[in-house]
Every structure is written in C-alpha cells, then in structure tokens.
C-alpha cells in the first residue's frame, strides 16, 4: 500500500479585499472536485482531505493505493523444461 501526501497551495495577492472569501471558495471547489482524481483508465480516491488558510490556502489530502510488484520468477510452462530443481 502506497500512502502519498499532497499539498496544493493557492497563493493570491495579500492586499485583495475579499482574499479570505476567495480562498474559501477555492477550498470548496477543491472539496467538490477532488474526491476522485482521474488517472489513465482508473480513478484515484483521496483520503483525509483538509484545508486551512493562513497567508495562503493549503489544501491537503492523501492518496492510498495498492501497488502491484511484478513477479520476477519465470512461469513454468513445462515441468521438463524447468531446471531449477524441486524442493
């Protein structure tokens, strides 16, 4: 299982009149749209999503996916052709 942490940072002008409201709107948009992330033919599900606003918006989440490790042992097609020995 792979556990990948992601932090999206939204930076804007600090003197904007409605900076906090704009950051909240961006956080709401990300909440609605980052439940699942398309990746090739599959979708990655996000977990532990949260956000906070200090000087900028930090939107954080984790992706927890199973990773398949390829088998390096050769497949046995015929027992007669296998010279690895039997245990």
C-alpha positions in Angstrom: 0.0 0.0 0.0 1.4 3.4 -1.0 0.5 6.5 1.0 1.2 9.7 -1.0 0.6 13.1 0.7 -0.3 16.0 -1.5 -0.4 19.7 -0.5 -1.9 22.2 -3.0 -1.1 25.8 -2.2 -3.3 28.7 -3.5 -1.4 32.0 -3.3 -3.0 35.3 -4.1 -2.4 39.0 -3.5 -2.3 39.7 0.2 -4.0 43.1 -0.2 -7.1 41.8 -2.0 -10.3 43.0 -0.3 -12.0 39.6 -0.4 -8.9 37.4 -0.1 -10.3 35.1 2.6 -13.7 34.6 0.9 -11.9 33.8 -2.4 -9.7 31.2 -0.7 -12.7 29.7 0.9 -14.4 29.5 -2.5 -11.3 27.7 -3.9 -11.3 25.3 -1.0 -15.0 24.5 -1.6 -14.3 23.9 -5.3 -11.4 21.6 -4.5 -13.6 19.7 -1.9 -16.2 19.1 -4.6 -13.8 18.1 -7.3 -11.0 16.2 -5.7 -12.9 13.3 -4.1 -11.7 11.2 -7.1 -8.9 12.1 -9.5 -8.9 10.6 -13.0 -5.6 8.8 -13.7 -5.4 7.0 -17.1 -8.2 4.4 -17.2 -8.7 4.5 -13.4 -9.7 6.9 -10.6 -7.6 7.6 -7.6 -9.6 8.2 -4.4 -8.4 10.8 -2.0 -8.4 10.4 1.8 -8.0 12.7 4.8 -8.8 15.9 2.9 -8.5 19.1 4.9 -7.6 22.7 4.3 -6.5 25.8 6.2 -6.0 29.4 5.4 -3.1 31.4 7.0 -1.3 33.6 4.5 -2.4 31.3 1.7 -4.7 28.3 1.3 -3.2 24.9 1.9 -5.4 22.0 0.7 -4.0 18.7 1.8 -5.0 15.1 1.1 -3.6 11.6 0.9 -3.8 9.0 -1.9 -3.7 5.5 -0.6 -3.3 3.0 -3.4 -2.3 -0.6 -3.6 0.8 -1.2 -5.8 1.4 -4.5 -7.5 5.0 -5.6 -7.6 5.7 -7.6 -10.7 6.8 -11.2 -10.2 10.3 -11.8 -11.5 10.2 -15.6 -11.2 9.7 -17.2 -14.6 6.4 -19.0 -15.2 6.9 -22.8 -15.6 5.4 -23.8 -19.0 6.5 -27.4 -18.8 8.0 -29.3 -15.9 10.5 -31.0 -18.2 12.0 -27.6 -19.2 12.4 -26.4 -15.6 16.0 -26.9 -14.4 15.7 -25.0 -11.1 15.2 -28.2 -9.0 12.3 -29.3 -6.8 12.2 -28.9 -3.0 
